[in-house]
Amino acid sequence: MTAERTLSVSVIALPDTGVATMFGVLDVMNSFALMGIGGTDAPPPFRAQIVGAAAGPLMGVSGVPVPVAESVARLDRTDIVIVPSIVLGPGGWKRGRYPEIVEWATRMHEQGALLCSACSGIFLLAETGLFDGRDVTVHYDYAPHLQAEYPAVRIHPERALMVAGSRDELITSGASTTWHDLVLYLTGRFAGASVAQEAARMFALQWHQDGLAPYMLFEGRKDHGDAVVAEAQEWLSANYPVATPVEQMVVRSGLAERTFKRRFTDATGVSPLAYVQRIRIEEAKRRLERSEESVEAIGWHVGYEDPAFFRRLFKRITGLTPAVYRRRYRVPLITTSA
């Protein structure tokens, strides 16, 4: 692949594909010539089309008909494969429903194509086996399902974009609008940074440079079946601000300290102290989003008397300082004129 020619982009449509990501990717990647992005002398960097199991209208999960331009059976070559967001039902992802598309994507990769997923599109691409032992990202709510279905894949839901493979040819983007990061990355890679910046300005696209940790909610695993740990979690949900929550949980459990900490970590996947910190920071995030309280007061309310320690801990967990988090994620007050 070279930047001197137009690259063919195949955006895969499935019955359970979300159309917002699909059409967003198409709009941007096909806009360069139409909107004059990158100048008019060079050929446009991409030509994107929707492909699927069969050409023709496909009714998507959103109830919107999707015009599939080409069937994969008739497409012998492409440069970039993109699987947009997939909506998982209550039963989760079921393998083996689209064998012809999985086989085609594998064959395109063998011929040199990039395989890209936006959000949950990785569920389909992971069936190729090409992502085993690779680092990927996915919507944080889908991460446990992906890990259960594909245990050989290394998942980083806090990351907005991951690039893997010997040719940097396996590319995954995380939750929801991180398709912006995917499209901007591909544009920068094949058309240059200045063109990517121009596209970002034109469409108000944004890099999620802070990752996705600020968006992620910590609820704590509760399906472990350990009654002692479950009781400690229930008590902690109402008593997390107390001065010594871990020590009090140990006493309430009636177990030896080492035994309780081991059982808690085995059951929830995190240590009791880390669990307390995550619960406290979640409450701090909500207060920063919805109240006028000072950062110091919020730290005190969730259990930290030392404001400096609270700020350091908040940044370590979310990637942002409390003040920056409030500016970015505060629920805006919408005013109307009289």
Secondary structure as GFF3:
##gff-version 3
##sequence-region A 1 338
A	DSSP	beta_strand	7	12	.	.	.	ID=ss1
A	DSSP	alpha_helix	19	29	.	.	.	ID=ss2
A	DSSP	alpha_helix	32	35	.	.	.	ID=ss3
A	DSSP	beta_strand	46	52	.	.	.	ID=ss4
A	DSSP	beta_strand	56	59	.	.	.	ID=ss5
A	DSSP	beta_strand	65	68	.	.	.	ID=ss6
A	DSSP	beta_strand	70	71	.	.	.	ID=ss7
A	DSSP	three_ten_helix	72	74	.	.	.	ID=ss8
A	DSSP	beta_strand	80	83	.	.	.	ID=ss9
A	DSSP	alpha_helix	99	110	.	.	.	ID=ss10
A	DSSP	beta_strand	114	118	.	.	.	ID=ss11
A	DSSP	three_ten_helix	119	121	.	.	.	ID=ss12
A	DSSP	alpha_helix	122	125	.	.	.	ID=ss13
A	DSSP	three_ten_helix	126	128	.	.	.	ID=ss14
A	DSSP	beta_strand	135	136	.	.	.	ID=ss15
A	DSSP	alpha_helix	143	149	.	.	.	ID=ss16
A	DSSP	beta_strand	154	155	.	.	.	ID=ss17
A	DSSP	beta_strand	161	164	.	.	.	ID=ss18
A	DSSP	beta_strand	170	173	.	.	.	ID=ss19
A	DSSP	three_ten_helix	176	178	.	.	.	ID=ss20
A	DSSP	alpha_helix	179	191	.	.	.	ID=ss21
A	DSSP	alpha_helix	193	203	.	.	.	ID=ss22
A	DSSP	three_ten_helix	213	215	.	.	.	ID=ss23
A	DSSP	alpha_helix	227	239	.	.	.	ID=ss24
A	DSSP	alpha_helix	245	253	.	.	.	ID=ss25
A	DSSP	alpha_helix	257	268	.	.	.	ID=ss26
A	DSSP	alpha_helix	272	290	.	.	.	ID=ss27
A	DSSP	alpha_helix	295	301	.	.	.	ID=ss28
A	DSSP	alpha_helix	307	318	.	.	.	ID=ss29
A	DSSP	alpha_helix	322	329	.	.	.	ID=ss30
###
